Amino acid sequence: MQHFNRRVHVTLLCAISLFIWTRASASLLKPLEVNAIPAAPPDYTIPYGSDPEQFGQLFLPRNSGPIPVAVVIHGGCWKKFADLKNTVPMSDALRNAGIAVWNIEYRRVDSEGGGWPATYLDVAAAIDHLKTIAPEHRIDLKRVITIGHSAGGHLALWAAARHRLTRDSPLYVEDPVRIGAVVNLAGPGRLQSLSAQHQQKVCGSVPITPLLGGEIENVPQRLHDGSPSELLPLGVPQRLITGSLDWLIPPSLGEEYATLAKTSGDDASMTVIEGAGHFEVIAPGTAAWPTVEASVLALLRQMSQVGPPCLASEAPGLLRKQCQAH
């Protein structure tokens, strides 16, 4: 009887937990709800390539330059069902905080010509296009931060890592725009930690296969070049922020990457926001947003104090060594 009562008790607790989680999940933001958040349009829409998906939206604050710039990279399983509309509200909010924002579009894995290596190269080309538009728009290329959501969080970390690529990599670009800091919002940093089963459940397919141009176990060099965890240390501050109720990219994945980054010597931290889901972290007006905005502003202040990567004579330890090496 005692064993029976214990089993009933455990079953009841599980049922209550499931009920609470279901109710909480039902109240979490959905992508289209984020898209509907009122926001002013960008100041400019600028192509960085000839493909219709190779463009960015430039949001400019009213303050005089030189202005720090945030490269914002949307998510969506690296697939076309999501686009940069999802990050317009946060781009407008950051503009209102005094930051220039370059909200970029890119060819996804199911776009014509997308996947390996084009998806990566589009992100690289979009960021490097800042060199072209910076003088006209008073953008300070010594203060560039990447902010990515979900799959875009992976790409934001990768953009900060690409100076670590070797010349024989298909993703290598000479003299890239250097990223001074990264804010990864509910995005993976270690691609091999996303199981095929989980990808299928979340994305309806296994998008990492076309992202790398092959099944992950069969393309070790591409995995090395395309997964930020394999390119550590990045040599720049990295802030990972996610919601405690995010089942799409669970907090454990961010914690795993943050631990790897810190072990490598990087300045990395993980913040879990209680009661938030996958999309609250990109939605101005939610309880999660002040943490995100404060993290971005703090990183930009830090960059102003120590200077850009590889120009920072006051940079501590690892970053100074990397600057000297480059």
N, C-alpha and C positions, 0 to 999 in steps of 0.2 A: 504493500500500500504506500509506504514511504517513497519507494522508487517511482511509483505511478504519480504521486503528488508532485515530485520533483520534475518529472517529465511534463506534466501539465503546466507547472510554473514556468519552465523554460519556454514551452510553446506559447504561453500567454505573453511573455516578455518579447518574444520574437514578433508576435502579431502586433503588439503595441508599437514596437520600434518600426515595423514596416508601415503601419498606419501613419505614424508621425512623419516618416521620411516621405511617404506618398503625398501627404498634405503639404509638406514643405516644398517638395518638388513642383507641385501643381502651381504654387505661387511664384516660382522663380521666373525670371525674364526669359522670353523667347527671342530669337534673332530678329523677327519682323517687328517686335515691340521696341527693340533697340533702334531699328531703322526709323521708326515713327517718332522718336524723341525730337522735339523741335530744335532745329539748328540752322544757323545762317550758312549760305552756300560758300564754297571756296572763292578766293579772290581770282584765282587763275586755274585753268585746266591746261596742262602742258604735256605734249608727247615727248617721250625719251627714245622712241624707236618708231618703226614704220608699221608695226602690227597694231590693230585696233585696241588690243589689251595692254599696250605699252604706253601708259600715260600716268600722270600723277596729278593730284589736286593740291594746290599751294594755298595755304591759309596764312595770312600775314597779320600780325598785331599792328596796332596803330603807333607803338613806340618807335623811336628812331633806332637805327642800327648802330653797330652790328648786332644782329639778333640770333640767339641760339636757335637751332632747328631740331625738331623731332621728326624722324622718319617713322611713319606709322604704317604697319603692315597687317592687313586683315587676315583672318583665318578662314576656316571652312574646309578642313581635311585636304588642303591643297587642291580642291576641286572647284568647278565652276558654279556650283549651286550657291556659293556665297561670293560677294564682291565687296568693293571698298565702300559701298553705302553703309555697311555695318560699322564703320569706324569714322563716319562723318560727325556724329554727335561729339565723340571724344576729341576729334580734331578741332572742332569749333570751340570746345571748352578749353583746350590747351592754348588756342589762339587768344582767347579772352584772358588767359593767365600770363600773356606776354611772350609766348613762344611761337616762332614760325613752325608750321607743320607741313610736311611733304607726305601726303596720304597716297600711297602708291598702289597701282594695279599691276598685275603681272600675269603671264600665261600660266595657267594651272595644268595639272597633270593630264586633264581631259580636254585641254584646249588644243587646237591644231598647232603643232610645233612645240607643244609644252612637254613637261616631264624632264627627264635627264637629257642634257644638262641645262635646258632652256629656262626652266623655272628658277633655278639658282642664278643663272646669268642675267635674267630679267631684273631680279632684285638688285644684283650688283650694278647693272647699267642704270637703273633708276636712281640708286644712291649716288653713283658717280656723276650723274647728270646735274647734281647740285653744283658741281664746279662751273657748269655753263650758266646756271641761273642765279648763282649767289651774288655776283657783282651788281646786277640790276636791282635785286630785291633786298640788299643789305643783309645778307645771310652770313653768319659767322661760321666758317668751316672749321674753326678750332673748337667749336662746341656743338658737336653732332651726337645725338642720342638716338638709338633705335628703340621703338616701342612696338611690340608685336603681340597679337592675341591668338591663342590656340595654335594652329599651324603657323600663323604669322609670328608667334613667339619663338618657334624653332628657327624661322628665317631671320628674326631679329638677332638671335644669338649667333647664328652662322655668319651674318654680315659683319659682326664684330670679330669673328674668328678668321675671316678669309685672308688676312695678312699672314696667317700661319701656313697657308697652302704652299706647296712646292711648285716650281715652275712647270713641271711636267703634268700638273693636274689640269683637266679640262675646265676647271672652275677658276683657274688662276687668272688674275688681271693685274697688269703692271700698275703700280702706284694708285691703289684704291683710296677713296675717301676713308679716312680713319675714323672709327666710331669711338667715342669717349666713354660711353656707358650704355647699358642695356636694361630695359624693363620688360620682362617676359610675363605677360598676363595669361595665366592658365595655358601655357604652351609646353610641349615636350622639349627636353634638351638632349635626350639620349634616344635615338630612333629605335634601337633594338629593344627598348623596354616596352614598346607598343606592340603587343601580340597581334598576330593576324586575326585572331578571334575578336579581340577588342576593336580593331579597326573595322572589321566587317559589321560589328554591332553598331558602331557610332557612325561610320561613313557609308555603309552599304557596299563597301569594296575594301581592297587592301591598297590604299593610295601610295604607300611607301614603295611598293614595287615599281610603278612607273616613275615615281620621284627619283629613284636610284637607277632606273633602267634595267631592273632585274630583281629577282628574289633576294632578299637581304643577305641570306647566307651564301649566295653565289657571287656577290660583288663586294668583297671586303675592302678594296681600295676606294670604291665609290662611297661606301659607308663611312670610311675614315674621312674622306673629303667633305661629306655632306652632313655629318652628325656633329654638332658642336662639342659633345662630350669627348669625341676622339681628337679634337684640336686643342683641348685644354693644355696649358693655361691661356686664357684670352688676354690677360693683362689689363683688363678694365673692370670697373665695378659692375656687378650684375645683381639685379633685384628681381626675384620671382614672387609673384603675388597671385593667389588663387583663392577660391571660395571653399569653405569646408563641405559644401553640398555639391561640389562639382564631381559628377560621375563620368563626364566625358573625358576629361584629363584629370584624374584624381590627384589630390595633393601629394600623395606618396611619390608620384613621378617627379614633381618639382623638388621635393625634399631629397630624392636620390641625386638629381643633377646638382643641387646646391652643395651637397656633401662632397661630390666629386670635384666641383670647382674649388671649394675651400681647401680640400686636400691637395690640390695642384698648386695652391698658393694664391689663388684669386680672392678678391674681395667680393664675396657672394653671400646673399641672405635670402631666406624664404619666409614669406608672410602668408599666413592662412587667415582669411577673414570669415569669422563665424557667421553662419546663416546665409552666406552668399553662394550663388551657383556659378555657372560657366560664363554668363553674360553680364552679371552685375558689375564685374570689374572694368567693363568698357562703357558703362552707362552713367553719364553725369546725372546727378540727382539721387543716386542710390547711396545707401550707407557705406558701400565699398569705395565709391569714387574719391572721397577726400584722401584716403590712404594712397591711392594711385597717384593723384595729382601731387601730393606732398612728396612722394618718392621721386617723381620726375624733377620737381623743383629743387629738391635737396641734391640730387646728382648734378644738376646744372650748376648749382652754387659751388659744389665740390670741384667741378671742372674749371670754373672760373678762378679758383684759388690755386690749383696746381698746373693749369694749362692743359693743352691737348695731349693725347698719347704721343710718346716719342719726342715731345718738346718739353716734358715735365722734369726739370732739373731737381725739383723737390719730391718727385715720386718715390714712394717707399720701395725697398727691396726688389721684389720680382719685377715690377713695372719698370724700374730704372734699368735693370739688367736687360730686359727686352728692348727698351729704347736704345740702349747702347748697341745691342745686337743688330738692330735695324738701321 
